[in-house]
């Protein structure tokens, strides 16, 4: 029995080898703010309930933002961008996507004649050659949206004035949406 090895009994340290590998499994994680949900086309993500998913590298994923009643989709952040409700991406790493929804209010427009009323963003395009018009006479806008309306009189008529949330005799009107709002454009006959 030996309590302490003798000086020449210990071997020399030759080397140590260690290796480490970070394995990243591609994933997509969705977060949403406000009243709405985000779902993937394959139903693997349905954020509200399931907001992340591991996927094979190179997987194409299409996300769709759906606003709840009383809300509108206002935009993406992170790996998606823009304000269209659909985002297509290829997952080759860990991706984070944000979707923002805001309280929405309805803007309704009408006219006293067959004139046309349109909004600068194209959401409203109402009136024209027939009573129903060729576009929508109402649209939902996010709270605090600045909307510019333009009134175009029918042939042989003139724009007279605005009524409701708009006022004055200039054929354009800007308003900030803070509640459900109605506007009427008055044209001569």
C-alpha positions as CSV (number, residue, x, y, z in Angstrom):
1,X,0.0,0.0,0.0
2,X,1.3,3.4,-0.9
3,X,0.1,6.6,0.6
4,X,1.9,8.9,-1.6
5,X,3.4,7.9,-5.0
6,X,7.1,8.3,-5.5
7,X,8.4,11.1,-7.7
8,X,9.0,8.9,-10.7
9,X,5.7,7.0,-10.4
10,X,3.6,9.8,-12.0
11,X,3.3,9.8,-15.8
12,X,3.6,13.0,-17.9
13,X,0.4,14.8,-19.0
14,X,0.3,14.3,-22.8
15,X,-2.9,16.1,-23.9
16,X,-6.6,16.5,-23.4
17,X,-9.2,16.8,-26.2
18,X,-12.6,18.2,-25.8
19,X,-15.1,19.2,-28.4
20,X,-18.4,21.0,-28.2
21,X,-21.0,21.6,-30.7
22,X,-23.9,24.1,-30.6
23,X,-26.8,22.5,-32.4
24,X,-29.4,25.0,-33.5
25,X,-32.7,23.6,-34.5
26,X,-34.5,26.2,-36.6
27,X,-37.7,27.5,-35.1
28,X,-40.2,30.2,-35.4
29,X,-41.7,32.1,-32.5
30,X,-44.6,34.4,-32.8
31,X,-45.8,37.1,-30.4
32,X,-48.9,39.2,-30.9
33,X,-50.0,42.4,-29.3
34,X,-53.6,43.5,-29.2
35,X,-56.8,41.8,-30.4
36,X,-55.9,39.2,-33.0
37,X,-54.3,35.9,-33.8
38,X,-51.5,34.6,-36.1
39,X,-51.8,31.2,-37.7
40,X,-49.5,29.3,-40.0
41,X,-50.9,27.7,-43.2
42,X,-50.0,24.2,-41.9
43,X,-51.8,25.0,-38.6
44,X,-48.6,24.2,-36.6
45,X,-48.8,27.7,-35.2
46,X,-52.0,29.2,-33.9
47,X,-50.8,32.0,-31.7
48,X,-53.1,32.5,-28.9
49,X,-52.6,28.8,-28.1
50,X,-49.3,27.7,-29.7
51,X,-46.9,30.4,-30.6
52,X,-43.7,28.5,-31.5
53,X,-42.6,25.6,-33.6
54,X,-39.4,23.7,-34.4
55,X,-39.1,23.0,-38.2
56,X,-36.6,21.5,-40.5
57,X,-34.1,23.9,-41.9
58,X,-35.3,25.5,-45.2
59,X,-39.0,25.1,-44.4
60,X,-41.3,27.6,-46.0
61,X,-43.8,29.0,-43.6
62,X,-46.8,31.3,-44.4
63,X,-48.3,33.2,-41.5
64,X,-51.6,35.0,-41.6
65,X,-52.7,37.7,-39.1
66,X,-56.4,37.8,-38.3
67,X,-57.8,40.7,-36.4
68,X,-60.4,40.1,-33.7
69,X,-63.8,41.9,-33.9
70,X,-63.2,45.6,-33.1
71,X,-59.5,45.4,-34.1
72,X,-57.4,45.8,-37.2
73,X,-54.0,44.4,-38.1
74,X,-51.4,47.2,-38.1
75,X,-48.2,45.4,-39.0
76,X,-45.4,42.9,-38.5
77,X,-42.0,43.1,-36.8
78,X,-39.0,40.9,-36.6
79,X,-38.5,38.4,-39.4
80,X,-41.7,39.7,-41.1
81,X,-42.4,43.3,-42.0
82,X,-45.1,45.4,-43.7
83,X,-48.8,45.8,-43.1
84,X,-50.3,43.1,-45.3
85,X,-51.9,40.3,-43.3
86,X,-49.8,37.5,-44.9
87,X,-46.1,36.9,-44.4
88,X,-44.2,34.2,-46.2
89,X,-40.7,33.3,-45.0
90,X,-38.1,30.5,-45.0
91,X,-37.0,29.3,-41.6
92,X,-33.3,28.6,-41.6
93,X,-32.5,29.7,-38.0
94,X,-34.4,30.8,-34.9
95,X,-36.8,33.5,-36.1
96,X,-39.0,35.8,-34.1
97,X,-42.1,37.4,-35.6
98,X,-44.3,40.0,-34.0
99,X,-47.8,41.0,-35.0
100,X,-49.5,44.1,-33.8
101,X,-53.3,44.7,-33.7
102,X,-55.0,48.0,-32.7
103,X,-58.5,49.0,-31.7
104,X,-60.5,49.8,-34.8
105,X,-63.3,52.2,-35.5
106,X,-65.6,52.3,-38.5
107,X,-65.6,55.2,-40.9
108,X,-68.8,55.4,-43.0
109,X,-69.2,57.9,-45.9
110,X,-72.2,58.9,-48.0
111,X,-73.1,61.5,-50.6
112,X,-76.1,63.6,-51.4
113,X,-75.7,62.9,-55.1
114,X,-73.7,60.5,-57.3
115,X,-70.4,62.0,-56.4
116,X,-67.4,59.9,-55.4
117,X,-65.7,59.8,-52.0
118,X,-62.3,58.1,-51.7
119,X,-59.7,57.8,-48.9
120,X,-56.0,58.3,-49.5
121,X,-55.2,54.7,-48.6
122,X,-57.8,53.2,-51.0
123,X,-59.9,51.6,-48.2
124,X,-62.8,53.8,-49.1
125,X,-63.9,54.3,-52.7
126,X,-67.6,55.1,-52.7
127,X,-70.1,56.6,-55.2
128,X,-69.7,57.2,-58.8
129,X,-72.0,56.4,-61.7
130,X,-74.5,54.2,-59.8
131,X,-76.2,54.5,-56.4
132,X,-74.1,51.7,-54.8
133,X,-70.8,53.0,-56.2
134,X,-67.8,51.0,-57.3
135,X,-66.1,50.6,-53.9
136,X,-66.7,50.4,-50.2
137,X,-68.6,53.2,-48.4
138,X,-67.1,52.1,-45.0
139,X,-63.9,50.8,-43.6
140,X,-62.2,50.0,-40.3
141,X,-59.3,52.1,-39.3
142,X,-56.9,51.8,-36.3
143,X,-57.5,54.2,-33.5
144,X,-55.6,57.5,-34.1
145,X,-55.3,56.9,-37.9
146,X,-55.1,60.0,-40.0
147,X,-57.4,59.6,-43.0
148,X,-57.7,62.0,-45.9
149,X,-61.0,61.9,-47.8
150,X,-61.5,63.4,-51.2
151,X,-64.9,64.3,-52.7
152,X,-65.2,64.2,-56.5
153,X,-68.4,65.6,-58.0
154,X,-70.2,63.8,-60.8
155,X,-70.1,65.4,-64.3
156,X,-71.9,68.7,-64.5
157,X,-72.1,69.0,-60.6
158,X,-70.0,70.7,-58.0
159,X,-68.9,69.8,-54.5
160,X,-70.8,72.0,-52.0
161,X,-69.8,71.0,-48.5
162,X,-69.1,68.3,-46.0
163,X,-71.4,67.2,-43.1
164,X,-70.8,65.0,-40.1
165,X,-67.2,64.6,-38.9
166,X,-65.9,66.7,-41.8
167,X,-66.8,70.3,-42.4
168,X,-66.1,73.1,-44.9
169,X,-66.2,73.6,-48.6
170,X,-62.8,72.3,-49.6
171,X,-63.2,68.9,-51.4
172,X,-60.6,67.3,-49.1
173,X,-61.0,66.5,-45.5
174,X,-58.5,65.1,-43.0
175,X,-59.7,63.5,-39.8
176,X,-58.1,61.5,-37.0
177,X,-60.2,58.4,-36.2
178,X,-61.0,58.2,-32.4
179,X,-64.5,56.6,-32.6
180,X,-67.0,55.3,-35.1
181,X,-67.4,58.2,-37.5
182,X,-69.8,59.3,-40.3
183,X,-69.1,61.8,-43.1
184,X,-71.3,63.0,-45.9
185,X,-70.2,64.9,-49.0
186,X,-72.8,67.2,-50.5
187,X,-72.9,67.8,-54.2
188,X,-75.0,70.0,-56.4
189,X,-77.6,68.3,-58.6
